[in-house]
């Protein structure tokens, strides 16, 4: 069935418009609650959020929806998305909900759902909830309405859990770390856990006011943390996004280290210790060809999926992989988390920094990326990728890059944009291929 509410990562949109209203949130609570009412036990849902102003409204509406169908609600307040996934499983909840639009501006918000195992819902579960959203809710009698309460120890539980992701003998005592929390969900927990492990912590983006999440800070706005790392003479910078499920690292020279290099570091260290499973790493079609070649040099594979961490996770579970992620910084380490966790990945990077004794610029330059170029082409309507001229130009570019690079062309799942990416050993050739395809798409749009 065509989806009206769920996209590639839950439900997301501009607040008080379209699907992202208090009314919709209440209906989602009713539908999701009904879907997970199984058995005769007292049902419960864990609800967390980031720091957006609209989080209060969405939280209240979801609470009303869940309690109206007989579910008890546990509210955690602002916590990272992976913390809600963890608490859902650890507290034996039937369902977990994260209210966040990740790296989007504060005007947007979203609803992410987790099953009792802490994993994001399957396509089938989302389809079932979509159907229930179109029906009248099954409200319970007055004596069976759920109760709602806030818990105070959620932050401590999460901090304790993620500290277990590094060996007990690891300390960060000699490190100076800049931690940028994007004025988002990790503004308390990420600096705390790194400080508790001994580092000197310099913070950015830890003063949320409801409207400044991802505003000039965080993993999608790196200029502030780059400047701070150099200014303070820090050993490394850790940049999270609004819900802290992605990580970008800044080395001591102020240079960006993306998710591909982080995956290469973590996977190679685990491979050395014999703890890497699946025979390789899972990433998306956007990961650099240099990562693939590096893994092949170690006798490992790079399995590619569609863009989206849910597709990465699905392949990881199918193939028994324990390391996966995206170039954009989503890091999924299944030995420690059921979804992307920027803080866990950061701790693993810091632990490697301590063990190696090398500067971050050396440690985190694991492979030489091949030239890669991504351009977006906005169109007004129609299906430009079905245009015969566009198809021909794409076929010619694929033939030109065969054996020397890759071409990835895909429509955005959230806006009328065609994304054109090419990579190869010859930067000029890559740029020429991308420009020709973009020109063809523009002419056809």
Secondary structure, 3 states (H helix, E strand, C coil): CCCCCCECCEEEEECCECCECHHHHHHHHHHHHHHCCCCCCCCEEEEEECCCCCHHHHHHHHHHHHHHCCCEEEEEEECCHHHHHHHHHHCCCCEEEEECCCCCCCCEEEEEEEECCCCECCHHHHHHHHHHHCCCCCCCCHHHCCCEEECCCHHHHHHHHHHCCCCCCCCCCCCEEEEECCCCCCCCHHHHHHHHCCCEEEEECCCCCCCCCCCCCCCCCCHHHHHHHHHHCCCEEEEECCCCCEEEEEECCCCEECHHHHHHHHHHHHHHHCCCCCCEEEEECCCCHHHHHHHHHCCCEEEEECCCHHHHHHHHHHHCCCEEECCCCEEEECCCCCCCCHHHHHHHHHHHHHHHCCCHHHHCCCCCCCEEEEEEEECCCCCHHHCHHHHHHHHHHHHHHCCCEEEEEEECCCCCEEEEEEEECCHHHHHHHHHHHHHHHHHHC
